[in-house]
């Protein structure tokens, strides 16, 4: 069972990991999207959500399909 699930824009996402935002901040306070993208790619995730002072690295849970 998946207990680390978050819903965003009518989609369910499994939270793979979370990490503090400050790990990806440049000196001017902006987010280094290239480094964040490499981190997401390493976890084979496909979405980053923000909650409080953390990034949630997530993977979309696909809807079940009925096979006849």
C-alpha positions as CSV (number, residue, x, y, z in Angstrom):
1,X,0.0,0.0,0.0
2,X,1.1,3.6,-0.7
3,X,0.9,5.8,2.3
4,X,2.8,8.7,0.8
5,X,0.2,9.9,-1.6
6,X,-0.7,13.5,-2.4
7,X,-3.4,14.8,-4.7
8,X,-2.8,17.8,-6.9
9,X,-5.0,19.0,-9.8
10,X,-7.1,15.8,-9.8
11,X,-4.1,13.6,-10.0
12,X,-2.6,11.2,-7.4
13,X,1.2,11.3,-6.8
14,X,3.4,9.0,-4.8
15,X,5.9,11.0,-2.8
16,X,9.2,9.4,-3.5
17,X,11.2,11.7,-1.2
18,X,11.3,15.2,0.2
19,X,14.1,17.6,0.6
20,X,14.6,21.1,2.0
21,X,14.4,23.9,-0.5
22,X,17.6,25.5,0.6
23,X,19.6,22.7,-1.0
24,X,18.6,24.1,-4.4
25,X,18.9,27.8,-3.7
26,X,21.4,30.0,-5.4
27,X,23.2,32.8,-3.5
28,X,20.4,35.2,-4.7
29,X,17.7,33.0,-3.3
30,X,16.4,31.8,-6.6
31,X,16.0,28.0,-7.3
32,X,18.6,26.2,-9.4
33,X,16.2,24.4,-11.7
34,X,19.0,22.4,-13.5
35,X,20.2,20.8,-10.2
36,X,16.6,20.2,-9.1
37,X,15.9,18.6,-12.5
38,X,18.9,16.3,-12.2
39,X,17.8,15.3,-8.7
40,X,14.3,14.5,-9.9
41,X,15.7,12.5,-12.8
42,X,17.9,10.5,-10.5
43,X,14.8,9.3,-8.6
44,X,12.9,8.6,-11.9
45,X,10.2,11.0,-10.7
46,X,8.1,13.3,-12.9
47,X,6.8,16.0,-10.7
48,X,8.0,18.4,-8.0
49,X,5.5,19.9,-5.5
50,X,6.3,22.4,-2.8
51,X,4.9,22.0,0.8
52,X,6.1,24.5,3.4
53,X,9.9,24.6,3.1
54,X,10.3,21.3,1.3
55,X,10.2,20.1,-2.3
56,X,8.2,16.8,-2.7
57,X,9.7,14.7,-5.4
58,X,6.8,12.7,-6.8
59,X,5.8,10.2,-9.4
60,X,2.3,10.2,-10.9
61,X,0.1,7.3,-10.1
62,X,-1.5,6.2,-13.4
63,X,-5.2,5.4,-13.4
64,X,-6.2,1.8,-13.7
65,X,-7.4,0.7,-17.1
66,X,-10.0,-2.1,-17.6
67,X,-8.7,-4.8,-19.9
68,X,-11.3,-7.0,-21.5
